[in-house]
Every structure is written in structure tokens, then in C-alpha cells.
Amino acid sequence: MKILNKKFINNLFNFGFIEIIGMLIPIVTMPILTRSLGEGLYGIYLYLLAFVMFGNTVIDFGTRFVSVRFAVEFADDKTYLSKLYQETQSLRLFLASLYVIFIYVFFYITGQEKNLIYINYLILPYCLGYALLPIWFYHAKNDLKLISGIQLIIKLINLLVIFFLLDGKNSFEILLFSYGAPLLFFGCLVTFYTARKYGVKVGVTFSFRNVMMSNLSVFLGILAPNLYNSLPTIALGTIYPPEDFSLLAIALRLSSIIVIFQNVISKSLFPILITERTIKVSYQIKIYSFVSVPLILFVSLCGEDALSIFLGANYSGVSDYLLVLMLGVLFLGWTNALSQGFFLVNSLDSIYRNVSIRTSIVSCFLSSLLIYSYGILGGALSVTLARFILFIDYYIVYKKYSSITFK
């Protein structure tokens, strides 16, 4: 079984390079941001980023799986690819617009009028830029050098602003702007470049119903875990003071370091598995374990000392949440092998959706109980419990289909 082929290595390098850079920047800048902004403003910053990350799910709408799958399967049909590109990109822009409007309304009805201006600096340009940047298309083409280069430039701009322009509350808007505006600029640039290089249609169309319906099952499957993941995080950030919420937000961000490595593997494998279905789920689980376990042990054993050095004594409570989240990260990697490496690759979208939705509803109920009983700690406990339940359910369903041969 040969998995280290050229396409996999190429995808692994391009995804891995930019993701590692993206991982290191928050770690390196965290001490600067916490000291410069203070606990309160840094908590608001992480709160806004939670909306940004949730927006990625809404805007993608499953296109980074289903549209990628279609683009790989019909790679030689230029007419179909052009139509798919235009409809997928139009759908993404439509969803980005709706999402930004929703956030304006949400901030207003929840009494966060003072934070409305931050939407203009960060969430609006970021969401539009993310919608315009056709990562899914270049993923399908196994041509990620351009996207990786652009993402690197954007992260470096943000890094330079943090190091040289950040000066407390007065420069908070500049920090937010540096996160979203460059993405909008390059999103526009890549849109026209892609049209010229691949001959795809650029104009906006509202005839994206077929694409939307094709992606709907996967989107619901991806969206459902936010019932116990992003939404409780946003709720906790709304209910609790920023200085308290920031402890959980930092722990979630640090635990996401391992998730980033897992996502690099899944993204690198996915387009290859569609055409070369030679990598078994059991082997994928071994890959995820090989990457995840050493990182989990390192963070669990050295996390508290590292946090004290980087963030200071005020953030010592982060380690308690971090230890709770670590076990759930391992289950998440194993789940990727089943959900993406088997169900989505074999076009079992409705099964993927059903498992995700039913486990997320159960986990949402349990999450509410845990948060009610244990507060912010309950939020951390609920994430780990939910990831365990999700893995068990996928595994049970997988055993029913594992003996079937798919074309």
C-alpha cells in the first residue's frame, strides 16, 4: 500500500506548511496580545474570531468536500467545471452575505451595540474574502501553491501588525482589519486569475440551487457539531466576563493545534482517495494516532509550564481546560478517518449527515446540562464527551458498510 505518492506529498506540504505557520503565529503572538490588549479586550478578540471560524463552516457549505469530489470526477469536462465553479462561488458569496447580516442582527438584539463596529473591521471583509478565495477548486486540482502563498502573505501581514503596530486599545481596530482586509483583496485577485488560467465563469449567478442541494447533506453533517462546539463557545463568551471566557478560548485554541495537523492529513488524502481507494480506514486511523498521540502527551505533560512562561500566572487556569480537551482531540482524528476517509469518499453523504446530526443533538443536550452544572468547565467537558459519542456512532455505522465494495 503506497500512500506516499507525489500528489499526497504535494498536498501535505502545501497544506502543512501554511497550517503550521498559522499555528505558530497565534502561539508566538499570544503573550504579546494578552499583555497589550489586556484580558478583557483579548477576550473580545477571541470572541470575534469564534464568529469568523463558524463563518468558515457556513460559507463552505460542504463545498470543500462535495464540489471537490465533483471537480475531481469531472476533471476533463471543461464546460461542467466552469459551470460548477460559477455556481459554487456564487453560493459561497450568497451565504457570506447572509451570515454577516445575521451577525449584525445578533449583536444588536443581544445588546452588543458597542461591538457592532468590529464587524466592519473583521467579520465583513473576512467573510467576503473567504467566499471569493476558491480553495476548494485548487484543492480539487491538487494545485495549492498559489493558495498557500497567499495565505502565508496574509498571516505575515497580521504578524507584522501585531509586532509593530499593536499598542493597546487604540490599535485594536488595526489588528482586526489586518486579519480580514488582506483576505478580501487576494480573494478578488485570485478570482480573476482563476478565470484567466482555467477559463471558468466569474460572474455571479443565482442558479446555484443544484449545487446547494448537492452540498446540503454534507453541510448539515459539518454544521451539526457546532451545536456542541462553536455555539456553546459563543454562548459562554456572551454570558461570562471576557477575562473568564478567555481561559477556555485559549485552551480551545491550543488544543486546535493538534486538530490542525489532523486536518492537514484529511485534506491531503481526500482528493486522492476519490480516485485511488487503496488506503483502508484502519490505516488512516493509525496515521492520525501517529500524529496525534505524541502531541497530546507533550501538551498534557508540558502544557502548564509552557503556559506559565508564555502567558504568566494570570492564565494558569487554562491548563485545567486543556487537559480535559486533549482526549477528545484523539477521538476527533479517528472520526475523520471514518467520516471523511470512508463515508464522504464513497458518496455516502446522507449517512454522514444522519450520524452527525443525531449525535450532535444528543451532545447539545448533554452540553447544556454540563454547562449549567459546571459553567465554563462544563463547556470543555461537553466537547470531549461529544467527540467520543461521534466516533462511536460513526464506527458502529461503518461496520455495517465496510464489507461493501464501492465504485
HELIX and SHEET records of a PDB file:
HELIX    1   1 LYS A    6  ASP A   60  1                                  55    
HELIX    2   2 VAL A   66  GLU A   73  1                                   8    
HELIX    3   3 LYS A   78  ILE A  109  1                                  32    
HELIX    4   4 GLU A  113  ASN A  115  5                                   3    
HELIX    5   5 LEU A  116  TYR A  118  1                                   3    
HELIX    6   6 ILE A  119  ILE A  123  3                                   5    
HELIX    7   7 LEU A  124  LEU A  132  1                                   9    
HELIX    8   8 ILE A  135  ALA A  140  1                                   6    
HELIX    9   9 LYS A  145  PHE A  164  1                                  20    
HELIX   10  10 GLY A  168  SER A  171  5                                   4    
HELIX   11  11 PHE A  172  TYR A  198  1                                  27    
HELIX   12  12 ARG A  209  LEU A  223  1                                  15    
HELIX   13  13 ALA A  224  LEU A  227  5                                   4    
HELIX   14  14 SER A  230  ILE A  239  1                                  10    
HELIX   15  15 PRO A  242  THR A  275  1                                  34    
HELIX   16  16 VAL A  281  LEU A  311  1                                  31    
HELIX   17  17 ALA A  313  TYR A  315  5                                   3    
HELIX   18  18 VAL A  318  LEU A  338  1                                  21    
HELIX   19  19 SER A  339  LEU A  344  3                                   6    
HELIX   20  20 ASP A  349  TYR A  374  1                                  26    
HELIX   21  21 ILE A  376  TYR A  401  1                                  26    
END                                                                             
